[in-house]
Amino acid sequence: MSTTANPTPRFADDPNPATPGGQPSGDAYYGDDAAEYRAVHTGALLGLLIAVVSLIFPATVSSFADVRQAFLLGIAPLVGVAVSAWSLAKIRANPELYTGAAAASAGLVIA
């Protein structure tokens, strides 16, 4: 009867089980160097989109005969500035949760 070396057993309560490839799974594989995920603030993207639309919209308006077009021409940049400023404040207040300061700043500049 031959005895073979048994690998170190892994238990259910082991906090660092190995994957079938032999690499540790989860945080143990990436260690402390792994960057945590931070969501892009939706308002920053929305503010940038509104600012770009407010930049393109005047080129499509041929005359100010339509009151709705004139209203949108004046209100769209204000909405873009408001949404971008609000988003930038939220991003700066919670930098561990959100990214997108560049998009919010670009929305402020373009609008």
Summary of the structure (lengths in Angstrom):
residues: 111
radius of gyration: 26.5
end to end distance: 81.8
largest distance: 98.6
contacts: 270
relative contact order: 0.18
helix: 57%
strand: 5%
